[in-house]
Every structure is written in structure tokens, then in C-alpha cells.
Amino acid sequence: MLRPPSQRPLTLSARAEALQPSLTLAIAAKAKALKAEGHNICSLSAGEPDFDTPGFIRDAAAAALQSGHTRYGPAAGEPALRAAIAAKLSSENQVPTQPDQVLVTNGGKQALYNLFQVLLGPGDEVLLPSPYWLSYPEIARLAGASVQVLPSSSADGFRIDPAQLEAAITPASKLLVLNSPSNPTGMVLSRSDFEAIAAVLRRHPQMAVVCDEIYEFLLEPGLQHHSLAAVAPDLADRIFSVNGFAKGWAMTGWRIGWLAGNSAVLKAAIALQSQSTSNVCSFAQFGALAAIEASRDCVHAMAEQFNTRRRLLSDGLQAISGLQLHPPQGAFYAFPDMRSSGLDSMSFCNRLLDEQGLAVVPGVAFGDDHCIRLSCAANEATIEDGLARLERFLRSL
């Protein structure tokens, strides 16, 4: 017997059914539940700076709020902020950019989402070097595209092999995703890496590239961040950059990022944003404006502390028997190989949390089930505590 329409259960769309839950959130939720029960929990899973947003940025947002910047703004962002981002890209990244080539977004994630939605569709393919940030494949599939993973490993430094890239390109390939410095590996692409990638792209004019540069300021001393469009200006019309204020300025909760590139594609992305979220929080954008127009002293000061912590984490992991680590060169993560434990990464992380109270993220979330991700976005005492717990766990196996 058929149910009346009012009694039939609701069904989800196919794209919602296909979405994978975030393993990072699952581990974080479990750690919080154990802590609430009174367990002694140490977390090295955080993907955000543990510093407060610098005071002058908070003051600028508060002043904007008090002066009445509380109404709708342009969907593409405050003109002054778009101009400042364009100036930053032109001077610091050597990528000539006009304000109409910039879209201010609700964090870097929305910048990626908007770009994928306007550039990709069914039948298109995204090339994704692995390990990768866990949201890239899900955002690509939400746009109707398929994903081809290009695996790498710690043994080869997680480098992108140009020959592998060339062999992977098909007529359906439309977008390559690059992330340097990398989440989760901390790998940093050199100028020669970008030159080799550009040489491949020149032979495939249907390919666009998105460069996620959110960790650009978090680099080991002596290293330099490179932007692909500066290395290969002849390809600039099909190179898009995604960045934001979250990591460099410790502004994760502010949700302010940007997308920059080809003005025709940006026009479509702006139209999409106008029909979805509209403008980013108006007064928060004035805090971002103060951040980007000021000196980089506060950014460099936080980066120096991350350098100290990254070395502490890296040295500690390399001293633990049963782990193999390609030392990270940037961002605030390490991605050691723990395959000698005989466990898959999810089992490893669940047992590590249950038995030693240490929360880290399984590598399967990033496309590599042989590894785990640890964060140094924590104070030195917490890092040392986490290393001790990890070593005890591995000895117990």
C-alpha cells in the first residue's frame, strides 16, 4: 500500500549521499568526548594557529563595526580590500593583478568551491597530487567532476613527478590542484619544480591550475615561496590562486579568503557568490584590510615560533623507532609513515587515542593510509607530551 505523500520519508540528493564525512572532525569529536569524561587528552590534530589574532587587526574590525559598517556590501568584497589584495599579489608574489581579478570569499574553502563550481562540470577531470588536503576531492565531486589522484610518498619527498603528471593528462583533464606549502606533508615546491610543471602544462592548453597558497608565510628559514604565475607568466591566464588570512595572520574564525585569476572566470565566480552567500562580513573585511596593508612583522613573528615547533616535532618524530619521516619544510604539520606498525591509519589513530590519549589525524583522510598527520600548532610542552605518548604507543605494539 502506498503511503500518502505527507508520510513518505525525505531522500537526500545523489551529491549529498556521495559526500564523505570528515575524519578530522570525527577524531576531534571523539577526543573532546573523552576529555569531557575526564580523560587526560593531548591533541596534535589542530589545523589552526593557537595564537590570538593580532590586536591591531581586531581594533580595525571593531572600529569599522562602531562606525557603521554593518550593512550589505559588494558581493565581490570591499573595493579597498580587493585593491589591497591585488597590490599584494603584484608586489609580493610578482603576479600582476587588477582588483577586478580578485574575489573576497568566506575563507579559502569558499574560494575553491566557487572556482570549481564555475570551471568544472560532469565529464571534467581534476588531477590531484596525493597526499592532499581532504576537502579538494569532495569539492571537485560536488561540481560534478571526477578526480584522478597522482600518488607520491615520503621516500621521494612527496614531490610531483612531471612525467607522472604528463602521463595522467587526458582530454577530460581540466584542472590541476597544487598546494605549497602542503597540508598535510609540509612539502614546499621549488622554482625548478614549478618550471617543470609549467613545461607540461604548455603542452596541454585545456588545463587550468589552482594554487592553494594559504601557508605561504610558513616556511623553513632559507626557503622562498614561489607563485606559479610568476614563474610562468605566459600561463597566467589559466592559473588561479587561492589564499586567505587564516594561517598567516591567525584569523581562522574570521573566514576571509580570496580567489584571484582570469577576470572572465572571476566574473562568473562573483555571480555565483552573489546568488549564494553574498558579501563576506562587512566589518571583518576592514580587519583584513588592516592586516594586509600593515607590515608583516606579526606574521613573521608567528612564523618563527612555528619554525621552532616544527623542528621540535620533526626531530622528535625522527628519533622514534618505527616511524619514517620526510622532514616538513613549511606549514605546521608532519606526516610520518607508520606502516611498520602493521595498522591502517584509522586503527592506529583510534588506538592511539584510546590507549595513550593522543589525538592525531589518520592519513587515509589525505589519501595515504600509511601515514598520520601531526600538527605543531600547539605549545612546545604539548608537542613534547604528544611525542612521548606516541613513542609509548609504538613500543607497546
C-alpha positions, 0 to 999 in steps of 0.5 A: 500500500502506498503511503500518502505523500505527507508520510513518505520519508525525505531522500537526500540528493545523489551529491549529498549521499556521495559526500564523505564525512570528515575524519578530522572532525570525527577524531576531534569529536571523539577526543573532546568526548573523552576529555569531557569524561575526564580523560587526560587528552593531548591533541596534535590534530589542530589545523589552526594557529593557537595564537590570538589574532593580532590586536591591531587587526581586531581594533580595525574590525571593531572600529569599522563595526562602531562606525557603521559598517554593518550593512550589505556590501559588494558581493565581490568584497570591499573595493579597498580590500580587493585593491589591497589584495591585488597590490599584494599579489603584484608586489609580493608574489610578482603576479600582476593583478587588477582588483577586478581579478580578485574575489573576497570569499568566506575563507579559502574553502569558499574560494575553491568551491566557487572556482570549481563550481564555475570551471568544472562540470560532469565529464571534467577531470581534476588531477590531484597530487596525493597526499592532499588536503581532504576537502579538494576531492569532495569539492571537485565531486560536488561540481560534478567532476571526477578526480584522478589522484597522482600518488607520491610518498615520503621516500621521494619527498612527496614531490610531483613527478612531471612525467607522472603528471604528463602521463595522467593528462587526458582530454577530460583533464581540466584542472590541476590542484597544487598546494605549497606549502602542503597540508598535510606533508609540509612539502614546499615546491621549488622554482625548478619544480614549478618550471617543470610543471609549467613545461607540461602544462604548455603542452596541454592548453585545456588545463587550468591550475589552482594554487592553494597558497594559504601557508605561504608565510610558513616556511623553513628559514632559507626557503622562498615561496614561489607563485606559479604565475610568476614563474610562468607568466605566459600561463597566467591566464589559466592559473588561479590562486587561492589564499586567505588570512587564516594561517598567516595572520591567525584569523581562522574564525574570521573566514576571509579568503580570496580567489584571484585569476582570469577576470572572465572566470572571476566574473562568473565566480562573483555571480555565483557568490552573489546568488549564494552567500553574498558579501563576506562580513562587512566589518571583518573585511576592514580587519583584513584590510588592516592586516594586509596593508600593515607590515608583516612583522606579526606574521613573521613573528608567528612564523618563527615560533612555528619554525621552532615547533616544527623542528621540535616535532620533526626531530622528535618524530625522527628519533622514534623507532618505527616511524619514517619521516620526510622532514616538513619544510613549511606549514605546521604539520608532519606526516610520518609513515607508520606502516611498520606498525602493521595498522591502517591509519584509522586503527592506529589513530583510534588506538592511539587515542584510546590507549595513550590519549593522543589525538592525531589525524589518520592519513587515509583522510589525505589519501595515504593510509600509511601515514598520520598527520601531526600538527605543531600548532600547539605549545612546545610542552604539548608537542613534547607530551604528544611525542612521548605518548606516541613513542609509548604507543609504538613500543607497546605494539 
